[in-house]
Amino acid sequence: MNKSIRVLKLPINIINQVESQEIYHIDELIMNFSDLRLAEEDIEEVRRSLGEYKKAQLHHELEGYKESKKYDFLNSKYKLENLNLSLRSMNALNNSGIKTISKLFHIIEQMEIYDVENLGTKSIIQVMESALQIVEKENLYDVIPIYSANNIIDDVAIEKMNFTQGAIASLTRLGLLTLRDIRKAYLTGELSNMFNYKTLNVVIKKVQKYYNLKPDPDFYFFKLYLIEEKLGSITYKELIQYIKDNNLDTTLKEVLEKLENRVDIIIENERIRLPFFLEKLKAVKLKKESEEILLDRFSGNTLQSVADRFNKTRERIRQIVRDRMAQIRMFYEEAFVKEYNKYVWHPQVFMKLFDLDELAFNVVKYLGNKYSFQEEFEFPEDYILELMKSKKNATFDLEKFKAELPEVFPPRIEIYGKILDKMTKREFLEYVIENFVPNEGLHKKEIIKIANKVSKENKLEFYYDKYIDIVTNTIQGLQNVRYYDYSRIDDVALESLKQILFEVDSVYSCTYFYLKHPELMQKYDIRDGYELHFILRRYFSEDEEILKIVDFNRQPMIAKKGLT
């Protein structure tokens, strides 16, 4: 979409900052939005304005161009036959359906006057001069935008309009340095005197994009909507609801008629979608070798194997893929890049979730963020369930899927309806202690009774004839064992507990220190001297500095080194 970013009506200081980053057109802004170097509040201003513009243009594409009646008031005051046009000019206008002054101004505004058949250079100058006289007489400069002197896009330099260097040189020689210069020459008719028909047509087509009020003929914003909001496709039902929710002056039938026979938008099975990468690849008609290289690379073959097959260097293959992919835009797989970038997905999970084959996934992977081989795959189960609930992706039995991929998901068990990763005997006991043992704890014998009960009721194979002391999430007090969250023992806690050990100058029960430091005990939920001894031994029994000064005796006793 090559319209200037100036149509966004952003403050000129923001426009200047964006253009200083070599971003001049809407399409460039959309593609590079995440890389903008602006203040946060300016980023939000651009986001808001761009969002409003994209939505307005999407609606414009769906509704189609409907000629405004805002210039109809001129028809009662002026008639084409009263403009003293030549018979040749009048016939050319009438034969093109231009029979009123308002229609003439619409054609001028759309910069389509050069499309009128049999309207030669002299006739065009005559028509444009007559129109300009009406504008001057009625003071229509601020009524008809293309005549306005306050056009924010007027300052766009010809170097920023994608002209060739040859065209820029020609325009410069003629003093046409900005869009303003070209616009003024067009409105006086003089532009047609400056170039031959072929060159004039090139200039007009470039400039026309800045002023044309008609929707994008390639449905750029509809395709962008499918990519950004709809994961590449929209059902008839969804489109009907969108039309209704936004009060659009169109129907599903009318939209389908606009889209039929296009190769860049596919209509099938009551759904409108973007073409798959493979479909798009055939449509762009690359050289056979380039097409084969892309297919080979995205079929999962390594860079080296592709290079060997085509007798090229790895760097040359990388370059070909990069350059050819830049030529292929607006296809189905692009819609999944945003989802791919949210997590470090396992390929099988991503393909299943979004119903993509391996080649499609590899295309998404190429377009998305690059992850190192060291990063572990994530499985955002809550997010996946949320997607399924919103019906934005393929729905399937999640647990059955996990069972089919043991290399991705560990075996699972169910405990009272809750699905969990399969556990070892120790891990199961730890789970029971955390979730089923009362806060005050229980005797070890009671804990294994509970563990056996939970195992039996959930048809698991765990059985305990005695307590397992290697559990890692408990603390042992005078009578009971209870769950303890060791994440609360941070560096500050360790330093405070270590100071207690430096106080040991004889033989002590840890109950002494428990009573001596009540605030510390309360802060870290230590409930008696036995528990204090348990924690001290856990953290410091292998500390060489401490072992030189302290002996950890039978719970809850502790002594200065050599006194026991």
Phi and psi in degrees as a GROMACS rama.xvg file:
@    title "Ramachandran Plot"
@    xaxis  label "Phi"
@    yaxis  label "Psi"
@TYPE xy
-93.9153  22.0932  ASN-2
-74.5064  149.174  LYS-3
-65.0051  145.782  SER-4
-64.519  -12.2585  ILE-5
-68.9367  -17.866  ARG-6
-71.3477  -10.2149  VAL-7
-75.1961  -9.42223  LEU-8
60.3805  37.9079  LYS-9
-81.406  157.255  LEU-10
-55.2842  143.506  PRO-11
-61.748  -29.0131  ILE-12
-67.716  -34.5885  ASN-13
-72.653  -42.1612  ILE-14
-54.4328  -46.8505  ILE-15
-62.8727  -39.1543  ASN-16
-65.98  -41.0146  GLN-17
-67.3111  -44.5987  VAL-18
-66.3207  -27.892  GLU-19
-66.8515  -15.991  SER-20
-97.1781  21.4896  GLN-21
62.5962  33.511  GLU-22
-117.153  112.638  ILE-23
-119.144  -21.6342  TYR-24
-119.91  158.822  HIS-25
-56.2866  -45.5097  ILE-26
-60.9487  -42.0795  ASP-27
-63.4691  -39.0276  GLU-28
-66.2576  -42.5788  LEU-29
-62.9752  -43.5237  ILE-30
-71.0083  -29.1151  MET-31
-113.473  16.2162  ASN-32
-57.5949  -43.0338  PHE-33
-67.4698  -15.2423  SER-34
-100.662  4.61632  ASP-35
-60.9078  136.769  LEU-36
-105.433  87.0121  ARG-37
-138.749  163.295  LEU-38
-63.4926  152.569  ALA-39
-56.5085  -42.3212  GLU-40
-67.1451  -31.1277  GLU-41
-73.1577  -36.4491  ASP-42
-58.5186  -45.4906  ILE-43
-64.8534  -36.6925  GLU-44
-63.8634  -43.197  GLU-45
-65.9366  -42.9117  VAL-46
-58.8216  -45.9963  ARG-47
-63.2946  -49.3975  ARG-48
-64.8955  -42.3771  SER-49
-65.4897  -40.2666  LEU-50
-61.4238  -44.1001  GLY-51
-63.5813  -40.7108  GLU-52
-66.3953  -44.1615  TYR-53
-61.5301  -41.4575  LYS-54
-66.3045  -43.4181  LYS-55
-62.2218  -41.7994  ALA-56
-70.8802  -34.7227  GLN-57
-60.3078  -47.2799  LEU-58
-62.629  -38.6222  HIS-59
-62.0408  -41.6664  HIS-60
-66.4993  -41.527  GLU-61
-68.2338  -40.1638  LEU-62
-78.4642  -31.8683  GLU-63
85.2474  165.424  GLY-64
-75.5059  126.505  TYR-65
-122.765  115.386  LYS-66
-61.2815  126.407  GLU-67
-68.7656  153.848  SER-68
-101.224  14.5826  LYS-69
-68.5427  -16.0528  LYS-70
-104.243  4.4548  TYR-71
-62.2391  -24.8187  ASP-72
-62.1021  -20.3501  PHE-73
-75.2698  -21.8979  LEU-74
-66.0748  -27.3806  ASN-75
-78.379  -16.8776  SER-76
-104.394  -25.151  LYS-77
-134.163  141.948  TYR-78
-122.766  145.498  LYS-79
-57.5691  -39.4302  LEU-80
-68.5376  -11.7938  GLU-81
-96.4607  5.93187  ASN-82
-90.1697  4.85488  LEU-83
59.1727  35.8377  ASN-84
-80.0403  154.488  LEU-85
-67.4467  158.586  SER-86
-59.2628  -38.4173  LEU-87
-60.7557  -43.8867  ARG-88
-65.5507  -43.8273  SER-89
-62.1254  -44.0466  MET-90
-63.8708  -40.6426  ASN-91
-62.9867  -43.8416  ALA-92
-65.3359  -47.8884  LEU-93
-62.7725  -40.4145  ASN-94
-67.2894  -20.405  ASN-95
-97.1646  10.584  SER-96
80.5832  14.1539  GLY-97
-98.7873  99.0752  ILE-98
-123.514  -0.254685  LYS-99
-132.527  160.784  THR-100
-63.7007  -40.7734  ILE-101
-61.9285  -40.0188  SER-102
-64.7901  -38.768  LYS-103
-61.0604  -43.9961  LEU-104
-67.9574  -32.5718  PHE-105
-63.5015  -42.3326  HIS-106
-65.4233  -41.801  ILE-107
-63.5492  -43.8411  ILE-108
-62.8299  -37.1451  GLU-109
-79.8602  -2.55201  GLN-110
57.5419  41.18  MET-111
-109.992  10.0878  GLU-112
-62.8164  -29.1096  ILE-113
-77.3061  -9.17938  TYR-114
-86.8566  -7.97993  ASP-115
-71.9994  120.278  VAL-116
-65.7199  142.939  GLU-117
66.3222  18.1099  ASN-118
-102.882  99.0121  LEU-119
-78.782  -178.01  GLY-120
-58.5809  -48.6764  THR-121
-63.6044  -39.3598  LYS-122
-66.2632  -40.5179  SER-123
-62.5076  -45.1682  ILE-124
-60.002  -41.8608  ILE-125
-62.7486  -44.5918  GLN-126
-65.3546  -45.8931  VAL-127
-66.7846  -37.3306  MET-128
-65.5588  -40.4746  GLU-129
-64.5139  -41.8635  SER-130
-64.382  -41.13  ALA-131
-64.0276  -35.0439  LEU-132
-62.9831  -38.974  GLN-133
-66.0338  -42.757  ILE-134
-59.2512  -44.2977  VAL-135
-66.5364  -43.1605  GLU-136
-66.4181  -40.99  LYS-137
-93.9525  0.2066  GLU-138
53.0047  58.7633  ASN-139
-97.0245  14.1559  LEU-140
-58.7181  -36.729  TYR-141
-97.5114  0.882188  ASP-142
-93.1682  -41.594  VAL-143
-105.329  105.745  ILE-144
-50.534  -37.8961  PRO-145
-68.2428  -18.627  ILE-146
-90.7824  -9.91045  TYR-147
-69.23  138.637  SER-148
-85.4003  -4.52632  ALA-149
-105.361  34.2883  ASN-150
-80.4982  118.466  ASN-151
-65.3262  -22.5594  ILE-152
-85.9066  -4.1801  ILE-153
-58.8784  -29.2611  ASP-154
-80.4175  -3.57486  ASP-155
-62.6081  123.925  VAL-156
-78.2409  150.165  ALA-157
-62.1105  -25.8229  ILE-158
-66.2724  -18.9705  GLU-159
-101.276  14.348  LYS-160
-112.213  16.3176  MET-161
63.9007  26.1103  ASN-162
-74.2916  154.933  PHE-163
-71.5691  162.669  THR-164
-61.8845  -34.913  GLN-165
-64.9235  -42.1497  GLY-166
-66.2867  -39.7135  ALA-167
-61.3729  -41.4036  ILE-168
-63.2459  -42.1008  ALA-169
-65.4669  -45.1109  SER-170
-62.8348  -40.2904  LEU-171
-63.5844  -42.4683  THR-172
-60.6983  -30.2784  ARG-173
-89.3944  1.50244  LEU-174
79.6274  15.5616  GLY-175
-97.0694  87.3295  LEU-176
-99.8906  -21.1614  LEU-177
-134.786  170.673  THR-178
-60.1856  -33.6084  LEU-179
-59.8425  -44.5735  ARG-180
-62.5267  -43.1552  ASP-181
-68.4275  -42.1274  ILE-182
-59.3149  -46.116  ARG-183
-64.2731  -41.2394  LYS-184
-65.1819  -35.4619  ALA-185
-65.8337  -45.105  TYR-186
-70.3419  -23.7503  LEU-187
-89.2873  -10.4419  THR-188
88.6651  -8.90401  GLY-189
-66.4344  -24.1285  GLU-190
-58.3142  -35.3836  LEU-191
-70.1259  -17.6777  SER-192
-84.6979  -16.2551  ASN-193
-88.0192  -23.2983  MET-194
-134.334  159.861  PHE-195
-73.9483  170.438  ASN-196
-60.2191  -42.5107  TYR-197
-62.9286  -47.9637  LYS-198
-67.4306  -39.7835  THR-199
-59.2615  -41.2816  LEU-200
-63.1083  -39.8691  ASN-201
-62.8112  -46.1309  VAL-202
-62.1112  -47.4206  VAL-203
-62.2718  -42.6939  ILE-204
-61.8682  -36.2601  LYS-205
-67.887  -47.1172  LYS-206
-71.772  -34.1932  VAL-207
-56.4185  -33.9109  GLN-208
-62.6726  -23.6626  LYS-209
-83.1358  -23.2778  TYR-210
-116.398  -21.6649  TYR-211
-59.504  130.254  ASN-212
-92.483  -4.84333  LEU-213
-77.5908  152.521  LYS-214
-65.8471  159.002  PRO-215
-60.9271  123.315  ASP-216
-66.2112  -18.2826  PRO-217
-94.6092  5.97894  ASP-218
54.4515  44.2401  PHE-219
-56.2128  -46.5378  TYR-220
-76.0666  -27.5054  PHE-221
-67.5459  -43.4672  PHE-222
-65.698  -38.2664  LYS-223
-63.816  -38.8744  LEU-224
-62.0955  -42.6543  TYR-225
-62.6371  -37.2941  LEU-226
-72.0559  -47.5772  ILE-227
-82.1377  -27.9707  GLU-228
-120.673  -22.8599  GLU-229
-123.873  16.955  LYS-230
50.3206  39.9552  LEU-231
91.4349  -10.0141  GLY-232
-154.861  160.791  SER-233
-141.707  136.453  ILE-234
-80.7055  161.45  THR-235
-56.9871  -43.1566  TYR-236
-60.492  -43.4576  LYS-237
-65.2255  -39.7796  GLU-238
-68.1441  -40.4722  LEU-239
-59.1426  -42.8864  ILE-240
-66.6197  -38.574  GLN-241
-63.7385  -43.7333  TYR-242
-59.7114  -42.5274  ILE-243
-67.3283  -46.7171  LYS-244
-62.6487  -29.599  ASP-245
-105.268  9.61104  ASN-246
51.8619  45.5478  ASN-247
-81.2968  144.13  LEU-248
-87.6779  67.8267  ASP-249
-162.605  175.312  THR-250
-133.211  166.688  THR-251
-58.3113  -42.918  LEU-252
-59.2552  -43.6513  LYS-253
-65.6464  -39.5771  GLU-254
-64.4881  -44.4433  VAL-255
-62.2669  -36.9595  LEU-256
-64.0994  -36.4601  GLU-257
-68.0018  -31.3078  LYS-258
-94.5921  -13.3396  LEU-259
-63.9558  149.341  GLU-260
69.9127  11.2755  ASN-261
-87.4196  148.369  ARG-262
-99.9479  -12.1377  VAL-263
-96.1677  -2.44609  ASP-264
-139.325  123.74  ILE-265
-103.84  132.237  ILE-266
-112.908  119.606  ILE-267
-160.657  144.25  GLU-268
49.977  46.5105  ASN-269
55.9023  38.5056  GLU-270
-145.951  144.5  ARG-271
-112.573  125.715  ILE-272
-138.206  164.754  ARG-273
-78.6372  154.444  LEU-274
-67.5077  145.892  PRO-275
-66.1764  162.09  PHE-276
-53.9043  -42.9659  PHE-277
-62.4404  -40.6172  LEU-278
-65.5905  -41.8694  GLU-279
-66.9722  -37.0841  LYS-280
-61.186  -41.0823  LEU-281
-69.5987  -33.4113  LYS-282
-71.0524  -33.7135  ALA-283
-78.8805  -15.014  VAL-284
55.896  61.9548  LYS-285
-76.3425  170.242  LEU-286
-60.5588  148.252  LYS-287
-55.8294  -43.8996  LYS-288
-63.7339  -42.5248  GLU-289
-62.2523  -41.2951  SER-290
-63.6301  -43.2409  GLU-291
-65.5404  -37.1638  GLU-292
-64.0379  -44.314  ILE-293
-61.6597  -45.7358  LEU-294
-64.0444  -40.8584  LEU-295
-64.0314  -44.2669  ASP-296
-66.3174  -42.4685  ARG-297
-85.0823  -0.266671  PHE-298
-86.5625  2.54335  SER-299
102.644  2.07677  GLY-300
-76.1397  147.671  ASN-301
-71.2462  160.242  THR-302
-57.954  -40.5494  LEU-303
-66.4419  -42.2134  GLN-304
-66.9887  -35.9795  SER-305
-66.7234  -42.787  VAL-306
-60.6869  -42.5785  ALA-307
-63.9438  -41.489  ASP-308
-64.1243  -39.437  ARG-309
-100.407  8.72036  PHE-310
55.8974  47.9032  ASN-311
-132.978  168.022  LYS-312
-78.7872  159.473  THR-313
-58.3797  -41.8011  ARG-314
-63.9048  -37.658  GLU-315
-66.9961  -39.9208  ARG-316
-63.098  -44.7173  ILE-317
-58.7535  -41.3527  ARG-318
-66.8163  -42.878  GLN-319
-62.5223  -45.2392  ILE-320
-60.8364  -45.9993  VAL-321
-61.1417  -47.6332  ARG-322
-69.0403  -40.61  ASP-323
-72.9126  -34.3825  ARG-324
-66.1477  -28.3442  MET-325
-67.3753  -19.0117  ALA-326
-88.6548  -10.1061  GLN-327
-111.695  115.644  ILE-328
-131.837  159.575  ARG-329
59.2035  59.5762  MET-330
-124.03  166.953  PHE-331
-55.1136  -46.0567  TYR-332
-63.4679  -25.5374  GLU-333
-57.8719  -29.4458  GLU-334
-67.1875  -14.5776  ALA-335
-103.126  -1.59116  PHE-336
-63.839  -41.1826  VAL-337
-61.1235  -39.7125  LYS-338
-69.0011  -41.4853  GLU-339
-59.6102  -37.3151  TYR-340
-74.1986  -10.5786  ASN-341
-76.2181  -31.3847  LYS-342
-142.383  168.388  TYR-343
-90.759  90.0696  VAL-344
-80.6202  144.175  TRP-345
-75.4543  135.624  HIS-346
-51.8589  -44.3001  PRO-347
-63.4932  -36.5769  GLN-348
-67.669  -46.5974  VAL-349
-64.0109  -43.8114  PHE-350
-63.9753  -40.7899  MET-351
-67.7393  -43.2502  LYS-352
-64.0394  -40.0448  LEU-353
-110.916  12.1606  PHE-354
55.8279  53.1485  ASP-355
-117.194  147.782  LEU-356
-86.9074  178.865  ASP-357
-63.601  -40.7347  GLU-358
-64.1063  -43.796  LEU-359
-62.4617  -41.177  ALA-360
-62.1441  -42.0396  PHE-361
-64.6488  -32.1678  ASN-362
-67.1543  -45.7378  VAL-363
-59.9516  -44.8165  VAL-364
-59.77  -40.9704  LYS-365
-62.9507  -40.292  TYR-366
-78.6132  -21.7577  LEU-367
-90.0792  -169.804  GLY-368
-62.3394  149.209  ASN-369
-97.5936  126.451  LYS-370
-113.566  146.445  TYR-371
-76.2503  158.741  SER-372
-67.0965  -18.0842  PHE-373
-78.1682  -19.6947  GLN-374
-71.6981  136.558  GLU-375
-82.4189  145.396  GLU-376
-68.6273  147.34  PHE-377
-108.062  153.36  GLU-378
-130.629  90.6623  PHE-379
-79.5775  77.8937  PRO-380
-59.7951  -42.985  GLU-381
-62.0557  -39.377  ASP-382
-67.6608  -39.5938  TYR-383
-62.995  -43.5789  ILE-384
-64.0957  -36.3561  LEU-385
-63.8043  -42.5427  GLU-386
-62.4494  -43.2163  LEU-387
-62.9408  -40.9998  MET-388
-63.2823  -37.4374  LYS-389
-83.0243  -2.77826  SER-390
60.9486  34.112  LYS-391
-90.3115  -4.32487  LYS-392
-149.8  -178.08  ASN-393
-66.294  137.183  ALA-394
-102.52  142.437  THR-395
-159.974  167.556  PHE-396
-73.926  109.014  ASP-397
-64.3115  -42.8666  LEU-398
-68.8621  -37.8988  GLU-399
-64.5923  -39.52  LYS-400
-62.2937  -43.2125  PHE-401
-62.9759  -39.0693  LYS-402
-65.2941  -27.935  ALA-403
-78.0165  -12.6324  GLU-404
-126.149  67.6798  LEU-405
-63.0209  -23.481  PRO-406
-73.3795  -18.4061  GLU-407
-100.183  -45.016  VAL-408
-115.254  130.984  PHE-409
-66.1619  155.788  PRO-410
-54.8238  151.542  PRO-411
-116.643  154.734  ARG-412
-129.712  161.161  ILE-413
-119.475  128.595  GLU-414
-123.902  109.081  ILE-415
50.0147  45.7608  TYR-416
87.3739  -8.61927  GLY-417
-97.0956  126.687  LYS-418
-87.3552  127.334  ILE-419
-134.764  158.393  LEU-420
-62.6863  144.945  ASP-421
-59.9216  141.571  LYS-422
-116.288  157.929  MET-423
-79.1665  173.693  THR-424
-61.9664  -40.4522  LYS-425
-66.6522  -44.1826  ARG-426
-63.0892  -36.9837  GLU-427
-65.1282  -42.7036  PHE-428
-63.1245  -40.0314  LEU-429
-62.5759  -38.7769  GLU-430
-64.218  -43.2627  TYR-431
-62.4055  -45.2228  VAL-432
-60.1266  -42.1518  ILE-433
-70.097  -35.4353  GLU-434
-107.4  -19.0761  ASN-435
-125.628  -11.5204  PHE-436
-87.7786  132.788  VAL-437
-56.3797  157.448  PRO-438
-57.818  -35.1352  ASN-439
-78.8539  -7.80121  GLU-440
89.0237  173.575  GLY-441
-144.647  167.476  LEU-442
-67.1758  151.852  HIS-443
-56.1224  -37.2568  LYS-444
-64.0833  -36.9841  LYS-445
-70.685  -33.409  GLU-446
-65.4737  -43.624  ILE-447
-70.853  -26.6778  ILE-448
-63.1414  -44.5159  LYS-449
-64.0446  -43.2541  ILE-450
-60.4633  -43.699  ALA-451
-65.8664  -35.7292  ASN-452
-65.8895  -46.8545  LYS-453
-62.3546  -41.4422  VAL-454
-63.0702  -45.769  SER-455
-65.6965  -44.6665  LYS-456
-67.7275  -22.6788  GLU-457
-105.444  13.5964  ASN-458
56.2498  44.3133  LYS-459
-102.662  167.995  LEU-460
-98.6602  5.58466  GLU-461
-75.5249  135.525  PHE-462
-146.971  137.662  TYR-463
-123.59  124.185  TYR-464
-97.6845  -11.0742  ASP-465
-155.634  163.611  LYS-466
-70.7914  144.791  TYR-467
-101.041  113.399  ILE-468
-75.0734  -8.97334  ASP-469
-86.7773  8.25826  ILE-470
-59.9608  148.272  VAL-471
-110.03  -1.52124  THR-472
-118.962  30.7869  ASN-473
-124.864  163.584  THR-474
-131.896  139.3  ILE-475
-110.256  119.247  GLN-476
-100.954  -159.834  GLY-477
-60.8061  -45.176  LEU-478
-118.288  -35.5033  GLN-479
-116.302  159.203  ASN-480
-108.228  134.694  VAL-481
-138.215  165.436  ARG-482
-69.2137  139.278  TYR-483
-137.678  131.623  TYR-484
-88.0973  100.284  ASP-485
-74.8106  -6.4272  TYR-486
-67.522  -17.1526  SER-487
-75.0956  -17.3041  ARG-488
-84.2121  88.8166  ILE-489
-93.6404  -171.818  ASP-490
-61.9581  -36.3015  ASP-491
-64.8467  -43.2231  VAL-492
-63.1119  -44.1067  ALA-493
-61.175  -40.2775  LEU-494
-65.0991  -40.9362  GLU-495
-66.1212  -42.1293  SER-496
-67.2346  -35.8786  LEU-497
-64.4127  -34.478  LYS-498
-62.3401  -31.3472  GLN-499
-61.0343  -42.5593  ILE-500
-65.1316  -29.9701  LEU-501
-72.207  -15.2247  PHE-502
-82.6221  -13.6179  GLU-503
-72.4537  112.704  VAL-504
-126.524  10.9498  ASP-505
-159.45  -154.233  SER-506
-99.4184  126.912  VAL-507
-132.93  153.22  TYR-508
-88.3014  139.102  SER-509
-65.4195  -12.5733  CYS-510
-61.3646  -32.8745  THR-511
-58.932  -48.28  TYR-512
-73.019  -29.8393  PHE-513
-61.1903  -43.9382  TYR-514
-74.761  -28.3719  LEU-515
-73.3696  -28.4166  LYS-516
-122.898  63.7186  HIS-517
-62.2248  -38.9242  PRO-518
-66.2608  -40.1825  GLU-519
-64.9375  -42.0119  LEU-520
-63.9685  -41.2849  MET-521
-68.0353  -40.5966  GLN-522
-60.5813  -37.7282  LYS-523
-108.483  19.8789  TYR-524
52.4641  50.6605  ASP-525
-103.754  121.361  ILE-526
-103.615  -10.5646  ARG-527
-163.729  177.824  ASP-528
-65.2804  -31.7004  GLY-529
-63.0942  -44.3148  TYR-530
-65.8792  -37.6719  GLU-531
-62.3592  -45.1764  LEU-532
-58.5738  -42.6238  HIS-533
-59.8579  -43.534  PHE-534
-71.68  -42.7274  ILE-535
-60.6064  -42.6747  LEU-536
-67.6198  -38.7737  ARG-537
-58.7001  -42.9967  ARG-538
-93.5792  -24.1691  TYR-539
-123.384  3.30266  PHE-540
-70.3042  -13.5155  SER-541
-118.265  13.4818  GLU-542
-83.6627  113.776  ASP-543
-60.0059  -36.4502  GLU-544
-63.1738  -43.9165  GLU-545
-72.691  -39.2564  ILE-546
-63.3615  -18.4092  LEU-547
-77.2363  -18.3273  LYS-548
-122.404  -13.551  ILE-549
-135.915  143.436  VAL-550
-112.095  130.371  ASP-551
-91.2132  105.823  PHE-552
-88.7244  -172.891  ASN-553
-57.8836  136.997  ARG-554
-51.6727  129.523  GLN-555
-105.894  24.3594  PRO-556
-84.741  147.649  MET-557
-146.264  146.906  ILE-558
-146.733  157.212  ALA-559
-65.9773  143.305  LYS-560
-53.3936  127.192  LYS-561
93.5993  -6.24548  GLY-562
-93.7065  0.637859  LEU-563
